[in-house]
Amino acid sequence: MAKITVNGEPQDVALPVSILQLLKNNGVERPELVSVQLNGEFVGSDEHATVSANDGDTVDFLFFMGGGALPLISNLRTDVY
Amino acid sequence: MLKISPAIIAEIIEQARTGLPEEICGYLAGTGNAVTRRFPLTNIEHSPEHFSMSPAEQFNAVRQARQEGLTILAGYHSHPSSPARPSEEDIRLAADPNISYIIVSLATEPPVVRAFRINGGTVTPEEIAEE
């Protein structure tokens, strides 16, 4: 087991654990609309399944906040979401 | 119900007016259902019809709120020329079921500020108590 701090709260997690798995563990149903930082560095949405967290790491995530009167989804930043 | 002081409501409206013609956005934080803090954020779309909060600023605001013992209670954005109700895109992209979504419309004078809960595509109006 590893201790990983997720959004400020310590969690005991079995390794190996990907960012995507951590998001699922924390109830995120639409990971494509979540922005993640691992130890303060952005993890792109295309890396959520391949980047892993380790013991002592800090993972922060938050939900995309956007909208508009016209279609926007193509504008999502794949580098940060 | 969301409690927001008239001062913070006025600040949101002022931000919306100052930001014209673009949509503006930000977070509201507080404790329980009472908003005590506003975090104006950059609309990285710089558009009169779209908004996306700056992710870096989102993280900074969330961490600052956490340090102050506050929780993010709502995200807000403006509709410069359309009513204070969520657009189809607002609904489709509302991914956080734990916060309120506030829209300030400048389409009328005085401006209209309304709050909603959006969960799984279902929109529920939420009362704002100005106190």
Backbone of each chain as ProteinMPNN parsed JSONL, in Angstrom:
{"seq_chain_A": "MAKITVNGEPQDVALPVSILQLLKNNGVERPELVSVQLNGEFVGSDEHATVSANDGDTVDFLFFMGGGALPLISNLRTDVY", "coords_chain_A": {"N_chain_A": [[0.838, -1.201, 0.0], [0.354, 2.257, -0.654], [0.726, 5.672, 0.353], [-1.051, 8.268, -0.833], [-1.667, 11.623, -1.498], [-4.659, 13.0, -2.259], [-6.294, 15.605, -3.663], [-5.749, 17.014, -1.31], [-6.346, 15.209, 0.666], [-5.147, 12.44, 2.463], [-4.748, 9.193, 1.091], [-4.895, 5.649, 1.215], [-3.513, 3.521, -1.067], [-3.378, 0.813, -3.341], [-0.529, -0.235, -5.107], [0.54, -1.031, -8.492], [-0.777, 2.185, -9.477], [-2.652, 3.963, -11.747], [-3.159, 7.347, -12.931], [-5.684, 7.523, -14.061], [-7.009, 5.391, -12.798], [-6.954, 6.311, -10.178], [-8.627, 8.525, -10.437], [-11.037, 7.233, -11.021], [-11.318, 5.812, -8.639], [-11.982, 7.894, -7.027], [-14.49, 8.607, -7.736], [-14.857, 9.9, -10.169], [-16.667, 10.292, -13.02], [-16.461, 11.207, -15.587], [-13.669, 11.318, -16.818], [-12.441, 12.598, -18.932], [-13.105, 15.184, -18.694], [-11.638, 16.276, -16.708], [-9.039, 17.958, -15.058], [-5.683, 17.367, -14.206], [-3.112, 17.47, -11.778], [0.026, 16.206, -10.989], [2.028, 16.109, -8.331], [2.139, 18.865, -8.621], [2.545, 19.26, -11.317], [1.095, 19.446, -14.531], [-0.813, 16.76, -15.879], [-1.513, 15.508, -18.91], [-4.674, 14.714, -20.487], [-4.435, 12.609, -22.236], [-2.552, 11.107, -21.049], [-3.482, 10.02, -18.758], [-4.028, 7.308, -18.392], [-1.596, 6.116, -18.532], [0.331, 7.302, -16.921], [1.606, 6.887, -13.699], [0.963, 7.068, -10.15], [2.944, 7.352, -7.206], [4.158, 6.21, -3.96], [3.777, 8.7, -1.531], [3.249, 10.704, -3.308], [1.53, 13.649, -4.532], [-1.619, 14.232, -5.72], [-3.727, 16.243, -7.514], [-6.968, 17.03, -8.619], [-9.408, 18.562, -10.716], [-12.553, 19.696, -12.028], [-13.241, 20.396, -15.447], [-14.294, 23.607, -16.322], [-16.45, 25.119, -18.236], [-18.209, 26.417, -21.107], [-20.813, 27.536, -23.292], [-22.597, 29.192, -25.975], [-22.283, 28.061, -28.428], [-20.964, 25.054, -30.041], [-18.315, 23.67, -28.159], [-16.655, 21.623, -27.472], [-14.565, 20.771, -29.093], [-12.671, 22.555, -28.54], [-11.438, 21.896, -26.224], [-8.604, 21.767, -24.193], [-6.26, 19.516, -24.914], [-3.846, 19.229, -23.815], [-3.949, 19.851, -21.169], [-6.315, 18.827, -20.203]], "CA_chain_A": [[0.0, 0.0, 0.0], [1.05, 3.544, -0.708], [-0.086, 6.804, 0.799], [-1.085, 9.311, -1.856], [-2.56, 12.72, -1.108], [-5.546, 13.341, -3.375], [-7.048, 16.825, -3.331], [-5.487, 17.405, 0.069], [-6.715, 14.162, 1.611], [-4.325, 11.241, 2.302], [-5.478, 7.972, 0.772], [-4.099, 4.433, 1.092], [-3.794, 3.012, -2.404], [-2.537, -0.302, -3.776], [0.269, 0.049, -6.305], [0.627, 0.246, -9.197], [-2.05, 2.866, -9.702], [-2.577, 5.025, -12.754], [-3.976, 8.532, -12.649], [-7.058, 7.198, -14.435], [-7.583, 4.565, -11.738], [-7.181, 7.187, -9.025], [-9.831, 9.316, -10.711], [-12.187, 6.341, -10.852], [-11.439, 5.544, -7.204], [-12.551, 9.074, -6.377], [-15.838, 8.856, -8.215], [-14.932, 10.713, -11.38], [-17.351, 9.533, -14.07], [-16.078, 11.728, -16.909], [-12.263, 11.737, -16.658], [-12.023, 13.475, -20.032], [-13.422, 16.56, -18.309], [-10.926, 16.541, -15.464], [-7.659, 18.415, -15.167], [-4.923, 16.698, -13.153], [-1.717, 17.803, -11.498], [0.774, 15.24, -10.191], [3.11, 16.864, -7.679], [2.139, 20.234, -9.12], [2.759, 19.311, -12.766], [-0.066, 18.973, -15.283], [-0.784, 15.488, -16.601], [-2.492, 15.62, -19.991], [-5.713, 13.688, -20.452], [-3.975, 11.456, -23.0], [-1.578, 10.377, -20.231], [-4.094, 9.57, -17.507], [-3.989, 5.85, -18.268], [-0.223, 5.604, -18.579], [1.143, 7.882, -15.844], [1.275, 6.292, -12.405], [1.316, 7.777, -8.923], [3.748, 6.545, -6.306], [4.049, 6.521, -2.54], [4.176, 10.057, -1.169], [2.877, 11.681, -4.34], [0.349, 14.492, -4.363], [-2.427, 14.317, -6.942], [-4.872, 17.146, -7.433], [-7.774, 17.071, -9.837], [-10.617, 19.392, -10.692], [-13.388, 19.529, -13.211], [-13.302, 21.425, -16.471], [-15.387, 24.561, -16.168], [-16.577, 25.864, -19.481], [-19.498, 26.31, -21.774], [-21.017, 28.538, -24.335], [-23.784, 29.046, -26.799], [-21.944, 27.282, -29.606], [-20.172, 23.885, -29.669], [-17.014, 24.03, -27.599], [-15.886, 20.463, -27.044], [-13.341, 20.652, -29.872], [-11.704, 23.511, -28.024], [-10.84, 21.433, -24.993], [-7.146, 21.662, -24.252], [-5.86, 18.142, -24.641], [-2.594, 19.223, -23.07], [-4.203, 19.972, -19.728], [-7.514, 18.083, -19.825]], "C_chain_A": [[0.871, 1.248, 0.0], [0.117, 4.623, -0.18], [0.057, 7.927, -0.22], [-2.08, 10.377, -1.412], [-3.353, 13.163, -2.332], [-6.437, 14.512, -2.954], [-6.956, 17.161, -1.847], [-5.784, 16.351, 1.106], [-5.843, 12.931, 1.396], [-5.18, 10.001, 2.051], [-4.493, 6.809, 0.698], [-4.494, 3.733, -0.207], [-2.844, 1.861, -2.719], [-1.811, 0.082, -5.066], [0.352, -1.192, -7.182], [-0.757, 0.866, -9.392], [-1.843, 4.001, -10.712], [-3.404, 6.229, -12.3], [-5.445, 8.235, -12.959], [-7.734, 6.368, -13.355], [-7.865, 5.391, -10.499], [-8.437, 8.029, -9.208], [-11.077, 8.466, -10.51], [-12.42, 6.04, -9.376], [-12.143, 6.692, -6.48], [-13.852, 9.532, -7.021], [-15.966, 9.707, -9.449], [-15.522, 9.87, -12.509], [-16.953, 9.981, -15.47], [-14.634, 12.247, -16.846], [-11.768, 12.643, -17.781], [-12.297, 14.936, -19.723], [-12.765, 16.932, -16.983], [-9.501, 16.968, -15.786], [-6.896, 17.888, -13.959], [-3.539, 17.31, -13.02], [-1.14, 16.715, -10.594], [1.995, 15.964, -9.645], [3.273, 18.25, -8.314], [2.354, 20.374, -10.611], [1.533, 18.747, -13.476], [0.204, 17.619, -15.924], [-1.884, 15.56, -17.655], [-3.486, 14.476, -19.969], [-5.298, 12.44, -21.229], [-2.947, 10.636, -22.235], [-2.189, 9.796, -18.96], [-3.966, 8.059, -17.3], [-2.569, 5.322, -18.141], [0.684, 6.157, -17.484], [0.657, 7.326, -14.51], [1.66, 7.216, -11.26], [2.059, 6.812, -8.006], [3.598, 7.016, -4.864], [4.567, 7.932, -2.258], [3.789, 11.115, -2.175], [1.638, 12.48, -3.92], [-0.362, 14.608, -5.705], [-3.604, 15.259, -6.677], [-5.644, 17.057, -8.733], [-8.955, 17.999, -9.64], [-11.322, 19.284, -12.038], [-13.25, 20.713, -14.153], [-14.491, 22.324, -16.198], [-15.442, 25.397, -17.435], [-17.95, 25.679, -20.069], [-19.603, 27.354, -22.858], [-22.209, 28.216, -25.192], [-23.536, 28.205, -28.032], [-21.064, 26.103, -29.188], [-18.752, 24.263, -29.269], [-16.097, 22.842, -27.436], [-14.577, 20.334, -27.82], [-12.266, 21.591, -29.366], [-11.016, 23.043, -26.744], [-9.343, 21.261, -25.152], [-6.72, 20.248, -23.911], [-4.558, 18.101, -23.862], [-2.831, 19.286, -21.564], [-5.454, 19.235, -19.285], [-7.441, 16.677, -20.376]], "O_chain_A": [[1.961, 1.281, 0.572], [-1.106, 4.506, -0.254], [1.145, 8.461, -0.434], [-3.197, 10.065, -1.001], [-2.785, 13.64, -3.314], [-7.224, 14.409, -2.013], [-7.942, 17.539, -1.213], [-5.517, 16.55, 2.292], [-5.785, 12.413, 0.281], [-6.197, 9.786, 2.71], [-3.387, 6.961, 0.18], [-5.66, 3.398, -0.416], [-1.655, 1.923, -2.405], [-2.402, 0.646, -5.987], [0.246, -2.307, -6.67], [-1.766, 0.164, -9.461], [-0.981, 4.864, -10.545], [-4.237, 6.127, -11.399], [-6.338, 8.641, -12.216], [-8.896, 6.604, -13.026], [-8.887, 5.203, -9.839], [-9.212, 8.225, -8.272], [-12.053, 8.912, -9.907], [-13.559, 6.014, -8.91], [-12.808, 6.492, -5.464], [-14.265, 10.682, -6.875], [-17.054, 10.191, -9.761], [-14.944, 8.858, -12.904], [-17.091, 9.223, -16.43], [-14.401, 13.456, -16.822], [-10.791, 13.371, -17.608], [-11.786, 15.826, -20.402], [-13.258, 17.78, -16.239], [-8.85, 16.41, -16.67], [-7.384, 17.948, -12.831], [-2.881, 17.625, -14.012], [-1.73, 16.352, -9.577], [2.878, 16.378, -10.395], [4.387, 18.736, -8.513], [2.347, 21.49, -11.131], [0.996, 17.712, -13.084], [1.292, 17.36, -16.439], [-3.063, 15.663, -17.316], [-3.175, 13.387, -19.485], [-5.753, 11.338, -20.923], [-2.514, 9.587, -22.71], [-1.495, 9.153, -18.173], [-3.813, 7.59, -16.172], [-2.365, 4.196, -17.688], [1.699, 5.544, -17.155], [-0.541, 7.299, -14.229], [2.566, 8.04, -11.385], [1.824, 5.604, -8.034], [3.006, 8.057, -4.582], [5.657, 8.304, -2.692], [3.98, 12.305, -1.925], [0.835, 12.054, -3.09], [0.228, 15.032, -6.699], [-4.367, 15.074, -5.729], [-5.059, 17.012, -9.815], [-9.434, 18.19, -8.523], [-10.752, 18.84, -13.035], [-13.155, 21.865, -13.73], [-15.578, 21.843, -15.877], [-14.598, 26.261, -17.672], [-18.752, 24.881, -19.584], [-18.619, 27.964, -23.274], [-22.758, 27.115, -25.144], [-24.481, 27.685, -28.625], [-20.475, 26.13, -28.107], [-18.083, 25.054, -29.934], [-14.888, 23.012, -27.278], [-13.585, 19.845, -27.279], [-11.093, 21.452, -29.712], [-10.117, 23.715, -26.237], [-8.874, 20.68, -26.13], [-6.806, 19.827, -22.758], [-4.198, 17.063, -23.307], [-2.001, 18.823, -20.78], [-5.641, 19.034, -18.085], [-8.36, 15.884, -20.167]]}, "seq_chain_B": "MLKISPAIIAEIIEQARTGLPEEICGYLAGTGNAVTRRFPLTNIEHSPEHFSMSPAEQFNAVRQARQEGLTILAGYHSHPSSPARPSEEDIRLAADPNISYIIVSLATEPPVVRAFRINGGTVTPEEIAEE", "coords_chain_B": {"N_chain_B": [[-30.095, 25.965, -1.446], [-28.207, 28.912, -1.893], [-26.212, 31.118, -0.157], [-25.31, 34.367, -0.719], [-23.523, 37.343, -0.417], [-24.776, 40.679, -0.988], [-22.672, 42.314, -1.771], [-20.783, 40.611, -2.992], [-22.324, 39.627, -5.08], [-22.624, 42.02, -6.469], [-19.976, 42.433, -7.195], [-19.553, 40.335, -8.988], [-21.292, 41.066, -11.05], [-20.106, 43.465, -11.783], [-17.627, 42.527, -12.693], [-18.542, 41.113, -14.903], [-19.535, 43.174, -16.482], [-17.245, 44.724, -16.891], [-15.735, 42.937, -18.282], [-16.865, 42.771, -20.78], [-16.593, 42.638, -24.387], [-16.466, 39.966, -23.791], [-17.277, 36.732, -22.338], [-17.155, 36.254, -18.832], [-15.637, 34.636, -15.938], [-15.459, 32.616, -12.924], [-14.749, 31.357, -9.583], [-16.684, 30.666, -6.648], [-16.275, 30.552, -3.173], [-16.659, 29.134, 0.12], [-18.19, 28.312, 3.272], [-20.27, 25.607, 4.319], [-23.326, 26.517, 3.023], [-22.79, 29.076, 2.475], [-21.434, 31.679, 0.731], [-18.301, 33.201, 0.851], [-16.13, 34.147, -0.412], [-14.661, 35.264, -3.422], [-13.269, 34.185, -6.46], [-12.084, 35.551, -9.133], [-11.506, 34.41, -12.41], [-9.52, 33.758, -15.35], [-11.001, 33.783, -18.533], [-10.042, 31.658, -20.812], [-10.843, 31.35, -23.38], [-11.473, 33.821, -24.341], [-13.83, 34.924, -25.481], [-17.032, 36.108, -26.661], [-19.006, 34.238, -26.591], [-18.247, 31.854, -25.504], [-16.758, 30.138, -22.716], [-13.883, 29.093, -20.909], [-12.458, 28.163, -17.971], [-9.234, 29.13, -16.815], [-7.08, 26.481, -16.345], [-4.75, 26.447, -14.71], [-5.186, 28.649, -13.055], [-7.508, 27.769, -11.875], [-6.546, 25.634, -10.265], [-4.875, 27.105, -8.545], [-6.767, 28.697, -7.235], [-8.367, 26.769, -5.966], [-6.508, 25.629, -4.229], [-5.837, 27.855, -2.671], [-8.311, 28.387, -1.499], [-8.575, 26.035, -0.034], [-6.458, 26.349, 1.787], [-7.483, 28.408, 3.263], [-9.467, 27.203, 4.589], [-11.808, 26.889, 3.226], [-14.41, 25.817, 0.94], [-14.901, 25.121, -2.505], [-17.809, 26.358, -3.74], [-19.301, 27.15, -5.914], [-19.275, 27.719, -9.455], [-19.031, 30.451, -11.653], [-20.279, 32.217, -14.533], [-20.617, 34.582, -17.225], [-23.32, 35.629, -19.343], [-23.244, 37.582, -21.926], [-25.232, 38.505, -23.718], [-27.41, 36.864, -23.626], [-30.043, 34.965, -21.971], [-30.14, 34.274, -18.359], [-29.718, 31.395, -18.086], [-28.68, 27.965, -18.311], [-26.911, 27.113, -21.253], [-27.086, 24.677, -23.933], [-24.481, 23.749, -24.244], [-23.372, 24.553, -21.817], [-24.699, 22.79, -20.136], [-23.954, 20.276, -21.125], [-21.25, 20.257, -20.607], [-21.045, 20.465, -17.921], [-19.533, 19.055, -15.448], [-19.158, 18.689, -12.773], [-20.856, 17.545, -10.119], [-21.039, 18.524, -7.606], [-21.06, 21.215, -7.108], [-22.545, 24.507, -7.408], [-23.867, 26.125, -10.304], [-23.538, 29.235, -11.518], [-25.019, 31.833, -13.321], [-24.658, 34.972, -14.754], [-26.572, 37.267, -16.374], [-26.31, 39.79, -18.764], [-28.157, 40.631, -20.471], [-30.399, 42.003, -19.88], [-31.477, 44.946, -18.105], [-31.933, 45.733, -14.786], [-29.03, 43.529, -14.497], [-29.354, 39.918, -14.417], [-28.972, 37.385, -12.037], [-28.595, 34.011, -11.609], [-28.788, 30.75, -10.099], [-27.891, 27.303, -10.492], [-28.175, 23.75, -10.186], [-26.489, 21.176, -11.788], [-26.654, 18.018, -12.971], [-25.746, 15.15, -14.495], [-26.947, 16.037, -16.848], [-29.337, 16.986, -16.037], [-31.003, 19.865, -15.064], [-31.42, 21.878, -12.273], [-32.996, 24.566, -10.873], [-31.659, 26.792, -8.415], [-32.107, 28.471, -5.384], [-30.95, 31.755, -4.698], [-29.933, 33.351, -1.871], [-29.658, 36.56, -0.941], [-27.636, 37.729, 1.354]], "CA_chain_B": [[-30.014, 27.423, -1.431], [-26.864, 29.459, -1.795], [-26.202, 32.451, 0.439], [-24.268, 35.22, -1.283], [-23.723, 38.728, 0.013], [-24.996, 41.636, -2.079], [-21.382, 42.842, -2.228], [-20.174, 39.651, -3.93], [-23.174, 39.678, -6.289], [-22.269, 43.25, -7.197], [-18.644, 42.235, -7.777], [-19.706, 39.464, -10.162], [-21.895, 41.872, -12.119], [-19.111, 44.425, -12.235], [-16.664, 41.769, -13.502], [-19.197, 40.804, -16.185], [-19.599, 44.406, -17.277], [-15.887, 45.12, -17.249], [-15.186, 41.959, -19.221], [-17.495, 42.836, -22.104], [-17.697, 41.801, -24.865], [-16.211, 38.545, -23.535], [-17.819, 36.097, -21.151], [-16.197, 36.192, -17.721], [-15.88, 33.444, -15.128], [-14.764, 32.556, -11.641], [-15.221, 30.441, -8.547], [-17.108, 31.189, -5.351], [-15.932, 29.608, -2.112], [-17.212, 29.476, 1.426], [-18.431, 27.171, 4.158], [-21.69, 25.255, 4.288], [-23.907, 27.039, 1.782], [-22.573, 30.526, 2.507], [-20.274, 32.14, -0.04], [-17.564, 34.265, 1.535], [-14.911, 34.493, -1.152], [-14.782, 35.181, -4.885], [-12.018, 34.034, -7.201], [-12.232, 35.816, -10.569], [-10.546, 33.633, -13.19], [-9.407, 34.147, -16.753], [-11.648, 33.006, -19.589], [-8.973, 31.474, -21.797], [-11.422, 31.409, -24.726], [-11.574, 35.24, -24.709], [-14.919, 34.897, -26.455], [-18.334, 36.559, -26.16], [-19.97, 33.136, -26.645], [-17.7, 30.667, -24.845], [-15.764, 30.354, -21.668], [-13.176, 27.991, -20.268], [-11.598, 28.685, -16.914], [-7.817, 28.78, -16.877], [-6.824, 25.388, -15.404], [-3.732, 26.819, -13.714], [-5.832, 29.524, -12.083], [-8.434, 26.932, -11.103], [-5.786, 24.943, -9.215], [-4.443, 28.09, -7.555], [-7.931, 29.105, -6.444], [-8.769, 25.652, -5.106], [-5.505, 25.494, -3.153], [-5.985, 29.012, -1.786], [-9.525, 28.154, -0.717], [-8.276, 24.965, 0.925], [-5.615, 26.922, 2.84], [-8.323, 29.291, 4.079], [-10.51, 26.388, 5.2], [-13.031, 27.076, 2.455], [-14.733, 24.857, -0.108], [-15.477, 25.705, -3.719], [-19.26, 26.122, -3.712], [-19.944, 27.463, -7.191], [-18.561, 28.358, -10.547], [-19.939, 31.405, -12.307], [-19.848, 32.83, -15.781], [-21.579, 35.563, -17.719], [-23.924, 35.596, -20.678], [-23.339, 39.011, -22.255], [-26.429, 38.916, -24.459], [-28.44, 35.818, -23.593], [-30.635, 34.877, -20.63], [-29.412, 33.622, -17.262], [-30.03, 29.973, -17.97], [-27.595, 27.212, -18.934], [-27.033, 26.726, -22.654], [-26.847, 23.243, -24.134], [-23.064, 23.481, -23.974], [-23.18, 24.661, -20.368], [-25.215, 21.569, -19.511], [-23.162, 19.119, -21.559], [-19.899, 20.321, -20.054], [-21.095, 20.587, -16.463], [-19.071, 17.736, -15.008], [-19.009, 18.628, -11.316], [-22.191, 17.531, -9.5], [-20.955, 18.961, -6.205], [-21.073, 22.665, -6.977], [-23.61, 25.236, -8.093], [-23.458, 26.843, -11.516], [-24.179, 30.556, -11.488], [-24.948, 32.586, -14.581], [-25.102, 36.36, -14.712], [-26.96, 37.736, -17.707], [-26.33, 41.23, -18.988], [-29.093, 40.87, -21.577], [-31.411, 42.942, -19.4], [-31.035, 45.885, -17.073], [-30.657, 45.312, -14.228], [-28.601, 42.167, -14.813], [-30.001, 38.828, -13.676], [-28.039, 36.366, -11.546], [-29.328, 32.82, -11.2], [-27.955, 29.586, -9.767], [-28.443, 26.017, -10.9], [-27.44, 22.495, -10.01], [-26.526, 20.416, -13.046], [-26.143, 16.675, -12.677], [-26.142, 14.19, -15.512], [-27.778, 16.677, -17.851], [-30.544, 17.518, -15.419], [-30.793, 21.201, -14.51], [-32.352, 22.232, -11.209], [-32.76, 25.924, -10.356], [-31.311, 26.876, -7.001], [-32.363, 29.823, -4.864], [-29.846, 32.552, -4.153], [-30.351, 34.257, -0.804], [-28.691, 37.654, -0.81], [-27.524, 38.13, 2.771]], "C_chain_B": [[-28.569, 27.871, -1.204], [-26.962, 30.864, -1.216], [-25.013, 33.238, -0.112], [-24.542, 36.657, -0.865], [-23.998, 39.617, -1.193], [-23.68, 42.186, -2.63], [-20.733, 41.907, -3.252], [-20.998, 39.571, -5.213], [-22.797, 40.894, -7.134], [-20.906, 43.11, -7.865], [-18.717, 41.359, -9.027], [-20.273, 40.252, -11.339], [-20.882, 42.868, -12.675], [-18.052, 43.748, -13.099], [-17.25, 41.474, -14.877], [-19.24, 42.036, -17.081], [-18.21, 44.804, -17.771], [-15.316, 44.203, -18.328], [-15.792, 41.995, -20.608], [-16.488, 43.203, -23.186], [-17.54, 40.317, -24.528], [-17.056, 38.041, -22.365], [-16.73, 36.108, -20.076], [-16.546, 34.989, -16.856], [-15.115, 33.521, -13.814], [-15.378, 31.513, -10.732], [-15.743, 31.247, -7.36], [-16.832, 30.125, -4.307], [-16.541, 30.068, -0.805], [-17.308, 28.249, 2.291], [-19.933, 26.9, 4.205], [-22.285, 25.688, 2.968], [-23.712, 28.551, 1.674], [-21.281, 30.894, 1.773], [-19.604, 33.295, 0.696], [-16.399, 34.794, 0.714], [-15.156, 34.303, -2.635], [-13.401, 35.072, -5.495], [-12.294, 34.323, -8.678], [-11.136, 35.097, -11.34], [-10.578, 34.079, -14.645], [-10.205, 33.208, -17.647], [-10.633, 32.84, -20.713], [-9.511, 31.402, -23.219], [-11.443, 32.85, -25.253], [-12.651, 35.431, -25.784], [-16.195, 35.47, -25.84], [-19.362, 35.439, -26.083], [-19.486, 31.866, -25.958], [-16.884, 31.088, -23.635], [-15.15, 29.025, -21.289], [-12.304, 28.616, -19.204], [-10.161, 28.262, -17.145], [-7.537, 27.66, -15.879], [-5.81, 25.743, -14.326], [-4.341, 27.708, -12.635], [-6.855, 28.759, -11.247], [-7.7, 26.254, -9.942], [-5.344, 25.92, -8.132], [-5.598, 28.497, -6.645], [-8.354, 28.007, -5.477], [-7.8, 25.495, -3.939], [-5.611, 26.65, -2.165], [-7.21, 28.836, -0.898], [-9.273, 27.105, 0.362], [-7.454, 25.504, 2.094], [-6.434, 27.791, 3.789], [-9.468, 28.529, 4.741], [-11.847, 26.488, 4.482], [-13.193, 25.974, 1.415], [-15.244, 25.618, -1.326], [-16.96, 25.339, -3.76], [-19.914, 26.318, -5.071], [-18.931, 27.948, -8.209], [-19.538, 29.315, -11.217], [-19.362, 31.836, -13.641], [-20.944, 33.764, -16.265], [-22.112, 35.178, -19.085], [-24.129, 37.054, -21.086], [-24.652, 39.402, -22.923], [-27.497, 37.84, -24.51], [-28.911, 35.637, -22.145], [-29.779, 34.108, -19.624], [-29.912, 32.206, -17.068], [-28.966, 29.202, -18.732], [-27.894, 26.901, -20.396], [-26.831, 25.213, -22.76], [-25.406, 22.888, -23.833], [-22.76, 23.572, -22.488], [-23.578, 23.355, -19.688], [-24.321, 20.375, -19.849], [-21.795, 19.084, -20.886], [-19.884, 20.483, -18.538], [-20.771, 19.229, -15.854], [-19.019, 17.592, -13.493], [-20.381, 18.68, -10.654], [-22.21, 18.144, -8.107], [-21.007, 20.473, -6.021], [-22.3, 23.246, -7.678], [-23.011, 25.937, -9.31], [-24.254, 28.145, -11.562], [-23.963, 31.253, -12.823], [-25.448, 33.997, -14.33], [-25.365, 36.801, -16.139], [-26.976, 39.256, -17.745], [-27.314, 41.587, -20.103], [-30.179, 41.853, -21.184], [-30.776, 43.879, -18.376], [-32.149, 46.03, -16.052], [-30.297, 43.886, -14.632], [-29.304, 41.139, -13.918], [-28.94, 37.793, -13.298], [-28.851, 35.18, -11.045], [-28.353, 31.672, -10.956], [-28.683, 28.307, -10.148], [-27.555, 24.892, -10.362], [-27.586, 21.729, -11.315], [-25.879, 19.067, -12.789], [-26.666, 15.709, -13.735], [-27.08, 14.767, -16.553], [-29.08, 17.247, -17.307], [-30.241, 18.846, -14.716], [-31.863, 21.499, -13.469], [-32.048, 23.65, -10.738], [-32.507, 25.897, -8.855], [-31.503, 28.319, -6.535], [-31.059, 30.477, -4.416], [-30.435, 33.479, -3.099], [-29.286, 35.326, -0.661], [-28.667, 38.117, 0.642], [-26.059, 38.13, 3.2]], "O_chain_B": [[-27.826, 27.275, -0.423], [-27.709, 31.7, -1.724], [-23.862, 32.82, 0.015], [-25.676, 37.128, -0.954], [-23.513, 39.346, -2.291], [-23.582, 42.49, -3.819], [-20.197, 42.364, -4.261], [-20.441, 39.461, -6.305], [-22.67, 40.804, -8.355], [-20.699, 43.609, -8.971], [-18.022, 41.616, -10.01], [-19.804, 40.128, -12.471], [-20.809, 43.087, -13.884], [-17.621, 44.303, -14.11], [-16.558, 41.568, -15.89], [-19.01, 41.948, -18.287], [-18.034, 45.175, -18.932], [-14.525, 44.626, -19.172], [-15.298, 41.331, -21.52], [-15.599, 44.015, -22.929], [-18.37, 39.498, -24.923], [-17.493, 38.818, -21.517], [-15.543, 35.988, -20.375], [-17.611, 34.391, -17.012], [-14.247, 34.373, -13.624], [-16.379, 30.876, -11.06], [-15.297, 32.366, -7.106], [-17.115, 28.945, -4.517], [-16.893, 31.236, -0.641], [-16.601, 27.264, 2.077], [-20.753, 27.816, 4.142], [-21.811, 25.281, 1.907], [-24.38, 29.22, 0.885], [-20.189, 30.471, 2.151], [-20.265, 34.248, 1.111], [-15.755, 35.771, 1.095], [-15.77, 33.325, -3.061], [-12.474, 35.778, -5.097], [-12.702, 33.419, -9.407], [-9.965, 35.166, -10.966], [-11.54, 34.695, -15.103], [-10.097, 31.987, -17.532], [-10.39, 33.773, -21.478], [-8.731, 31.393, -24.171], [-11.433, 33.072, -26.464], [-12.409, 36.016, -26.84], [-16.419, 35.336, -24.637], [-20.464, 35.643, -25.575], [-20.242, 30.901, -25.843], [-16.394, 32.214, -23.539], [-15.796, 27.978, -21.338], [-11.499, 29.5, -19.495], [-9.904, 27.156, -17.619], [-7.733, 27.854, -14.68], [-5.985, 25.382, -13.162], [-4.052, 27.545, -11.45], [-7.051, 29.052, -10.067], [-8.153, 26.287, -8.798], [-5.422, 25.611, -6.943], [-5.427, 28.626, -5.433], [-8.661, 28.274, -4.315], [-8.213, 25.258, -2.804], [-5.489, 26.448, -0.957], [-7.161, 29.1, 0.303], [-9.694, 27.256, 1.509], [-7.711, 25.164, 3.249], [-6.117, 27.898, 4.973], [-10.334, 29.13, 5.378], [-12.894, 26.205, 5.063], [-12.233, 25.291, 1.058], [-15.933, 26.63, -1.196], [-17.32, 24.163, -3.808], [-20.955, 25.727, -5.355], [-17.885, 28.503, -7.873], [-20.729, 29.022, -11.332], [-18.151, 31.826, -13.859], [-22.067, 33.731, -15.763], [-21.45, 34.499, -19.869], [-25.083, 37.692, -20.642], [-25.139, 40.514, -22.718], [-28.396, 37.897, -25.349], [-28.256, 36.099, -21.211], [-28.838, 33.4, -19.984], [-30.458, 31.861, -16.02], [-28.401, 29.718, -19.696], [-28.999, 26.477, -20.734], [-26.452, 24.558, -21.79], [-25.131, 21.847, -23.237], [-21.988, 22.775, -21.956], [-22.892, 22.874, -18.787], [-23.977, 19.573, -18.981], [-21.249, 18.011, -20.626], [-18.817, 20.624, -17.94], [-21.637, 18.36, -15.76], [-18.852, 16.483, -12.983], [-21.01, 19.737, -10.623], [-23.27, 18.269, -7.494], [-20.998, 20.957, -4.889], [-22.99, 22.563, -8.435], [-21.832, 26.288, -9.341], [-25.483, 28.141, -11.636], [-22.862, 31.254, -13.373], [-26.524, 34.196, -13.767], [-24.491, 36.718, -17.001], [-27.565, 39.917, -16.89], [-27.306, 42.708, -20.613], [-30.809, 42.467, -22.044], [-29.688, 43.625, -17.86], [-33.249, 46.429, -16.433], [-31.162, 43.122, -15.061], [-29.775, 41.452, -12.825], [-28.126, 37.382, -14.125], [-29.695, 35.326, -10.161], [-27.259, 31.624, -11.518], [-29.912, 28.235, -10.131], [-26.36, 25.069, -10.123], [-28.677, 21.647, -11.878], [-24.703, 18.985, -12.433], [-27.87, 15.483, -13.852], [-27.927, 14.049, -17.086], [-29.831, 17.907, -18.025], [-29.337, 18.931, -13.884], [-33.059, 21.39, -13.741], [-30.948, 23.911, -10.251], [-33.072, 25.08, -8.127], [-31.105, 29.263, -7.217], [-30.187, 29.831, -3.834], [-31.318, 34.287, -3.388], [-28.145, 35.033, -0.302], [-29.575, 38.814, 1.096], [-25.752, 38.438, 4.352]]}, "name": "protein", "num_of_chains": 2, "seq": "MAKITVNGEPQDVALPVSILQLLKNNGVERPELVSVQLNGEFVGSDEHATVSANDGDTVDFLFFMGGGALPLISNLRTDVYMLKISPAIIAEIIEQARTGLPEEICGYLAGTGNAVTRRFPLTNIEHSPEHFSMSPAEQFNAVRQARQEGLTILAGYHSHPSSPARPSEEDIRLAADPNISYIIVSLATEPPVVRAFRINGGTVTPEEIAEE"}
